[in-house]
Amino acid sequence: MKRTSMVWRDDFAANVSQGYDETGKLEPHDRRESVRAAGSMDTTVEDYAKFLAGLMRGEGLSARARAEMLRPQIAISSAHQFPTLLTETDARNEVISLSAGLGVVLFNGRAGPAFFKGGHDEWTDNFALCLEREKRCVLLMANSVKGPTVFPTLVKSLLGETDMPWRWDYNPPPEE
Protein backbone atom coordinates (compact mmCIF):
# COMPACT_ATOMS: atom_id res chain seq x y z
CA MET A 1 0.00 0.00 0.00
CA LYS A 2 2.56 2.51 -1.20
CA ARG A 3 -0.04 5.19 -1.96
CA THR A 4 -1.59 5.27 1.54
CA SER A 5 -0.67 7.52 4.44
CA MET A 6 -2.21 8.93 7.61
CA VAL A 7 -0.71 12.37 6.84
CA TRP A 8 -0.48 14.33 3.61
CA ARG A 9 2.41 13.51 1.28
CA ASP A 10 3.35 15.86 -1.53
CA ASP A 11 3.71 12.92 -3.96
CA PHE A 12 -0.08 12.45 -3.70
CA ALA A 13 -0.79 15.86 -5.30
CA ALA A 14 -0.93 14.58 -8.89
CA ASN A 15 -3.53 11.92 -8.05
CA VAL A 16 -5.91 13.45 -5.52
CA SER A 17 -9.67 13.76 -5.64
CA GLN A 18 -11.27 17.05 -4.79
CA GLY A 19 -14.65 16.99 -3.07
CA TYR A 20 -17.95 18.54 -4.04
CA ASP A 21 -20.72 19.85 -1.82
CA GLU A 22 -24.46 19.26 -2.33
CA THR A 23 -24.65 22.12 -4.87
CA GLY A 24 -21.68 20.86 -6.91
CA LYS A 25 -19.24 23.43 -5.54
CA LEU A 26 -15.62 22.25 -5.61
CA GLU A 27 -14.08 21.77 -2.17
CA PRO A 28 -10.28 21.31 -2.06
CA HIS A 29 -8.75 18.19 -0.55
CA ASP A 30 -7.81 18.57 3.10
CA ARG A 31 -4.04 18.06 3.33
CA ARG A 32 -3.77 16.92 6.93
CA GLU A 33 -0.44 17.54 8.61
CA SER A 34 -1.10 15.40 11.69
CA VAL A 35 -2.73 12.04 12.30
CA ARG A 36 -6.32 11.95 13.56
CA ALA A 37 -8.05 8.83 14.81
CA ALA A 38 -10.78 9.29 12.22
CA GLY A 39 -10.61 10.79 8.79
CA SER A 40 -6.93 11.35 8.21
CA MET A 41 -6.04 8.52 5.83
CA ASP A 42 -5.36 9.25 2.18
CA THR A 43 -5.39 6.20 -0.07
CA THR A 44 -6.16 5.01 -3.58
CA VAL A 45 -8.84 2.62 -4.76
CA GLU A 46 -6.07 0.18 -5.65
CA ASP A 47 -4.46 0.28 -2.19
CA TYR A 48 -7.77 -0.01 -0.34
CA ALA A 49 -8.82 -2.92 -2.58
CA LYS A 50 -5.49 -4.65 -1.87
CA PHE A 51 -6.13 -4.24 1.85
CA LEU A 52 -9.63 -5.74 1.60
CA ALA A 53 -8.43 -8.63 -0.58
CA GLY A 54 -5.64 -9.38 1.88
CA LEU A 55 -8.06 -9.23 4.80
CA MET A 56 -10.43 -11.64 3.06
CA ARG A 57 -7.58 -14.05 2.29
CA GLY A 58 -6.08 -13.69 5.77
CA GLU A 59 -2.82 -12.26 4.47
CA GLY A 60 -0.70 -9.88 6.51
CA LEU A 61 -2.10 -10.87 9.88
CA SER A 62 -2.36 -14.07 11.86
CA ALA A 63 -5.47 -16.21 11.77
CA ARG A 64 -5.96 -15.38 15.45
CA ALA A 65 -5.71 -11.61 14.82
CA ARG A 66 -8.13 -11.84 11.90
CA ALA A 67 -10.61 -13.84 13.98
CA GLU A 68 -10.39 -11.30 16.80
CA MET A 69 -10.89 -8.41 14.39
CA LEU A 70 -14.04 -10.04 13.01
CA ARG A 71 -15.40 -11.20 16.38
CA PRO A 72 -18.31 -9.25 17.84
CA GLN A 73 -16.77 -7.10 20.57
CA ILE A 74 -19.79 -4.95 21.50
CA ALA A 75 -23.42 -5.36 20.45
CA ILE A 76 -24.84 -2.27 18.73
CA SER A 77 -28.36 -1.34 19.81
CA SER A 78 -28.35 2.35 18.81
CA ALA A 79 -30.73 3.29 16.00
CA HIS A 80 -28.05 5.36 14.22
CA GLN A 81 -24.28 5.64 14.19
CA PHE A 82 -24.41 9.46 14.20
CA PRO A 83 -25.06 11.59 16.09
CA THR A 84 -23.45 9.47 18.77
CA LEU A 85 -25.32 10.94 21.73
CA LEU A 86 -28.80 9.84 20.60
CA THR A 87 -30.32 7.23 22.92
CA GLU A 88 -32.88 5.80 20.46
CA THR A 89 -32.45 2.04 19.91
CA ASP A 90 -33.56 -0.27 17.10
CA ALA A 91 -34.58 -3.88 17.74
CA ARG A 92 -33.71 -4.82 14.14
CA ASN A 93 -30.03 -4.62 15.11
CA GLU A 94 -30.39 -7.66 17.34
CA VAL A 95 -32.01 -9.65 14.52
CA ILE A 96 -28.90 -9.19 12.35
CA SER A 97 -26.43 -9.31 15.27
CA LEU A 98 -25.15 -5.82 14.51
CA SER A 99 -21.95 -5.35 16.48
CA ALA A 100 -18.60 -3.64 16.56
CA GLY A 101 -15.58 -5.69 15.60
CA LEU A 102 -12.10 -4.20 15.68
CA GLY A 103 -12.13 -1.46 13.03
CA VAL A 104 -15.23 -2.81 11.28
CA VAL A 105 -18.94 -3.24 11.92
CA LEU A 106 -20.31 -6.79 11.75
CA PHE A 107 -23.74 -8.19 10.91
CA ASN A 108 -25.40 -11.40 9.74
CA GLY A 109 -27.72 -11.08 6.76
CA ARG A 110 -29.14 -13.19 3.96
CA ALA A 111 -25.64 -13.53 2.51
CA GLY A 112 -24.26 -14.73 5.86
CA PRO A 113 -21.67 -13.03 8.05
CA ALA A 114 -20.56 -9.66 6.72
CA PHE A 115 -18.56 -6.64 7.77
CA PHE A 116 -18.40 -3.06 6.61
CA LYS A 117 -16.42 0.10 7.09
CA GLY A 118 -17.35 3.56 5.99
CA GLY A 119 -15.61 6.86 6.19
CA HIS A 120 -16.17 10.42 5.17
CA ASP A 121 -15.16 13.98 5.58
CA GLU A 122 -17.18 17.06 4.74
CA TRP A 123 -17.03 16.46 0.96
CA THR A 124 -16.13 12.85 0.24
CA ASP A 125 -17.36 9.42 1.31
CA ASN A 126 -16.18 5.83 1.11
CA PHE A 127 -17.77 2.52 1.94
CA ALA A 128 -16.60 -1.10 1.89
CA LEU A 129 -18.78 -4.17 2.48
CA CYS A 130 -17.41 -7.72 2.58
CA LEU A 131 -19.27 -11.02 2.62
CA GLU A 132 -17.39 -13.70 4.55
CA ARG A 133 -19.10 -16.78 3.08
CA GLU A 134 -18.60 -15.68 -0.52
CA LYS A 135 -15.21 -14.01 0.10
CA ARG A 136 -16.40 -10.99 -1.88
CA CYS A 137 -16.16 -7.28 -1.20
CA VAL A 138 -17.34 -4.08 -2.79
CA LEU A 139 -15.48 -0.80 -2.35
CA LEU A 140 -17.14 2.51 -3.19
CA MET A 141 -15.40 5.86 -3.06
CA ALA A 142 -17.15 9.14 -3.87
CA ASN A 143 -15.81 12.65 -4.18
CA SER A 144 -19.22 14.15 -3.48
CA VAL A 145 -21.46 14.32 -0.45
CA LYS A 146 -24.12 12.83 -2.73
CA GLY A 147 -22.17 9.58 -3.15
CA PRO A 148 -24.00 7.69 -0.41
CA THR A 149 -27.33 8.24 -2.17
CA VAL A 150 -26.30 5.62 -4.74
CA PHE A 151 -24.36 3.27 -2.44
CA PRO A 152 -27.31 0.97 -1.56
CA THR A 153 -28.29 0.50 -5.21
CA LEU A 154 -24.70 -0.22 -6.24
CA VAL A 155 -24.14 -2.69 -3.39
CA LYS A 156 -27.38 -4.54 -4.18
CA SER A 157 -26.49 -4.67 -7.88
CA LEU A 158 -23.01 -6.03 -7.17
CA LEU A 159 -23.57 -8.29 -4.14
CA GLY A 160 -27.32 -8.97 -4.12
CA GLU A 161 -29.45 -8.76 -0.98
CA THR A 162 -27.17 -8.38 2.02
CA ASP A 163 -29.41 -6.81 4.71
CA MET A 164 -26.82 -4.05 5.10
CA PRO A 165 -28.17 -1.76 7.86
CA TRP A 166 -28.06 1.50 5.88
CA ARG A 167 -30.51 2.98 8.40
CA TRP A 168 -27.83 2.66 11.09
CA ASP A 169 -24.78 3.70 9.08
CA TYR A 170 -26.32 6.85 7.57
CA ASN A 171 -28.72 9.24 9.28
CA PRO A 172 -30.90 9.86 7.41
CA PRO A 173 -30.37 6.62 5.48
CA PRO A 174 -29.95 6.75 1.71
CA GLU A 175 -32.76 5.24 -0.35
CA GLU A 176 -32.60 1.43 -0.18
C-alpha positions as CSV (number, residue, x, y, z in Angstrom):
1,M,0.0,0.0,0.0
2,K,2.6,2.5,-1.2
3,R,0.0,5.2,-2.0
4,T,-1.6,5.3,1.5
5,S,-0.7,7.5,4.4
6,M,-2.2,8.9,7.6
7,V,-0.7,12.4,6.8
8,W,-0.5,14.3,3.6
9,R,2.4,13.5,1.3
10,D,3.4,15.9,-1.5
11,D,3.7,12.9,-4.0
12,F,-0.1,12.5,-3.7
13,A,-0.8,15.9,-5.3
14,A,-0.9,14.6,-8.9
15,N,-3.5,11.9,-8.1
16,V,-5.9,13.5,-5.5
17,S,-9.7,13.8,-5.6
18,Q,-11.3,17.0,-4.8
19,G,-14.6,17.0,-3.1
20,Y,-17.9,18.5,-4.0
21,D,-20.7,19.8,-1.8
22,E,-24.5,19.3,-2.3
23,T,-24.7,22.1,-4.9
24,G,-21.7,20.9,-6.9
25,K,-19.2,23.4,-5.5
26,L,-15.6,22.2,-5.6
27,E,-14.1,21.8,-2.2
28,P,-10.3,21.3,-2.1
29,H,-8.8,18.2,-0.6
30,D,-7.8,18.6,3.1
31,R,-4.0,18.1,3.3
32,R,-3.8,16.9,6.9
33,E,-0.4,17.5,8.6
34,S,-1.1,15.4,11.7
35,V,-2.7,12.0,12.3
36,R,-6.3,12.0,13.6
37,A,-8.1,8.8,14.8
38,A,-10.8,9.3,12.2
39,G,-10.6,10.8,8.8
40,S,-6.9,11.4,8.2
41,M,-6.0,8.5,5.8
42,D,-5.4,9.3,2.2
43,T,-5.4,6.2,-0.1
44,T,-6.2,5.0,-3.6
45,V,-8.8,2.6,-4.8
46,E,-6.1,0.2,-5.6
47,D,-4.5,0.3,-2.2
48,Y,-7.8,0.0,-0.3
49,A,-8.8,-2.9,-2.6
50,K,-5.5,-4.7,-1.9
51,F,-6.1,-4.2,1.9
52,L,-9.6,-5.7,1.6
53,A,-8.4,-8.6,-0.6
54,G,-5.6,-9.4,1.9
55,L,-8.1,-9.2,4.8
56,M,-10.4,-11.6,3.1
57,R,-7.6,-14.1,2.3
58,G,-6.1,-13.7,5.8
59,E,-2.8,-12.3,4.5
60,G,-0.7,-9.9,6.5
61,L,-2.1,-10.9,9.9
62,S,-2.4,-14.1,11.9
63,A,-5.5,-16.2,11.8
64,R,-6.0,-15.4,15.5
65,A,-5.7,-11.6,14.8
66,R,-8.1,-11.8,11.9
67,A,-10.6,-13.8,14.0
68,E,-10.4,-11.3,16.8
69,M,-10.9,-8.4,14.4
70,L,-14.0,-10.0,13.0
71,R,-15.4,-11.2,16.4
72,P,-18.3,-9.2,17.8
73,Q,-16.8,-7.1,20.6
74,I,-19.8,-5.0,21.5
75,A,-23.4,-5.4,20.4
76,I,-24.8,-2.3,18.7
77,S,-28.4,-1.3,19.8
78,S,-28.4,2.4,18.8
79,A,-30.7,3.3,16.0
80,H,-28.1,5.4,14.2
81,Q,-24.3,5.6,14.2
82,F,-24.4,9.5,14.2
83,P,-25.1,11.6,16.1
84,T,-23.5,9.5,18.8
85,L,-25.3,10.9,21.7
86,L,-28.8,9.8,20.6
87,T,-30.3,7.2,22.9
88,E,-32.9,5.8,20.5
89,T,-32.4,2.0,19.9
90,D,-33.6,-0.3,17.1
91,A,-34.6,-3.9,17.7
92,R,-33.7,-4.8,14.1
93,N,-30.0,-4.6,15.1
94,E,-30.4,-7.7,17.3
95,V,-32.0,-9.6,14.5
96,I,-28.9,-9.2,12.3
97,S,-26.4,-9.3,15.3
98,L,-25.2,-5.8,14.5
99,S,-22.0,-5.4,16.5
100,A,-18.6,-3.6,16.6
101,G,-15.6,-5.7,15.6
102,L,-12.1,-4.2,15.7
103,G,-12.1,-1.5,13.0
104,V,-15.2,-2.8,11.3
105,V,-18.9,-3.2,11.9
106,L,-20.3,-6.8,11.8
107,F,-23.7,-8.2,10.9
108,N,-25.4,-11.4,9.7
109,G,-27.7,-11.1,6.8
110,R,-29.1,-13.2,4.0
111,A,-25.6,-13.5,2.5
112,G,-24.3,-14.7,5.9
113,P,-21.7,-13.0,8.1
114,A,-20.6,-9.7,6.7
115,F,-18.6,-6.6,7.8
116,F,-18.4,-3.1,6.6
117,K,-16.4,0.1,7.1
118,G,-17.4,3.6,6.0
119,G,-15.6,6.9,6.2
120,H,-16.2,10.4,5.2
121,D,-15.2,14.0,5.6
122,E,-17.2,17.1,4.7
123,W,-17.0,16.5,1.0
124,T,-16.1,12.8,0.2
125,D,-17.4,9.4,1.3
126,N,-16.2,5.8,1.1
127,F,-17.8,2.5,1.9
128,A,-16.6,-1.1,1.9
129,L,-18.8,-4.2,2.5
130,C,-17.4,-7.7,2.6
131,L,-19.3,-11.0,2.6
132,E,-17.4,-13.7,4.5
133,R,-19.1,-16.8,3.1
134,E,-18.6,-15.7,-0.5
135,K,-15.2,-14.0,0.1
136,R,-16.4,-11.0,-1.9
137,C,-16.2,-7.3,-1.2
138,V,-17.3,-4.1,-2.8
139,L,-15.5,-0.8,-2.3
140,L,-17.1,2.5,-3.2
141,M,-15.4,5.9,-3.1
142,A,-17.1,9.1,-3.9
143,N,-15.8,12.6,-4.2
144,S,-19.2,14.2,-3.5
145,V,-21.5,14.3,-0.4
146,K,-24.1,12.8,-2.7
147,G,-22.2,9.6,-3.1
148,P,-24.0,7.7,-0.4
149,T,-27.3,8.2,-2.2
150,V,-26.3,5.6,-4.7
151,F,-24.4,3.3,-2.4
152,P,-27.3,1.0,-1.6
153,T,-28.3,0.5,-5.2
154,L,-24.7,-0.2,-6.2
155,V,-24.1,-2.7,-3.4
156,K,-27.4,-4.5,-4.2
157,S,-26.5,-4.7,-7.9
158,L,-23.0,-6.0,-7.2
159,L,-23.6,-8.3,-4.1
160,G,-27.3,-9.0,-4.1
161,E,-29.5,-8.8,-1.0
162,T,-27.2,-8.4,2.0
163,D,-29.4,-6.8,4.7
164,M,-26.8,-4.1,5.1
165,P,-28.2,-1.8,7.9
166,W,-28.1,1.5,5.9
167,R,-30.5,3.0,8.4
168,W,-27.8,2.7,11.1
169,D,-24.8,3.7,9.1
170,Y,-26.3,6.8,7.6
171,N,-28.7,9.2,9.3
172,P,-30.9,9.9,7.4
173,P,-30.4,6.6,5.5
174,P,-30.0,6.8,1.7
175,E,-32.8,5.2,-0.3
176,E,-32.6,1.4,-0.2
